[in-house]
Amino acid sequence: MQTTQHAMQRMSQRGVTGDMVDFVLNYGFVEQDKYVLGKRQALELLNDLKKQERLVKKILDKGGVTVVAQDDVLITTYNCNSYKPN
């Protein structure tokens, strides 16, 4: 998305970074001609990220997890550090 000189100036004045703008464009909701990521939505996102962090830490504790599936059928799963190739 192109950024106007006006938008660049306002971002600078208001301490809004390009990464923040990209985040709002990706995760905010559309309200007419604007994208909005309010405090409540930001807190929900943060809580979701914390849940994902806990899940990833559990996966790391197992040395990673492998899931074997074919044609939308789950066949088996195992810890990566438990697999010993022949």
Buried (B, 14 or more C-beta within 10 A) or exposed (E): EEEEEEEEEEBEEEEEEEEEBEBBEEEBEEEEEEBEBEEEBBEEBEEEEEEEEEEEEEEEEEEEBEEEEEEEEEEEEEEEEEEEEE
